[in-house]
C-alpha cells in the first residue's frame, strides 16, 4: 500500500535555507574567508550561521520522523 507523504512546502524551504546557512557557516569556520561584510563579521559568525542553519532544519526533520513513525505503526498494524 502506497501512501502519499504530506510534506509542507514551507518546511522544505526552511530546510533549504538552513542547509545553505550550515554550509556557509562551515565554509567560514574552516577557510576563515570572510563571507560577511567586515562590520558584521566576527570570530563567532561561522558558528552562529551553523547554529541557525541547524535550528532552521529541525522542523522539517521532525516532520520526517513523525511520518516515519506513522508509517511504521501502519506496518505493525497490518502484520
Secondary structure, DSSP 8 states (H G I E B T S, - for coil): --------HHHHHHHHHHHHHHHHHHHHHHH----S-TTT--TTHHHHHHHHHHHHHHHHHHHHHHHHHHHHHHHHHH-
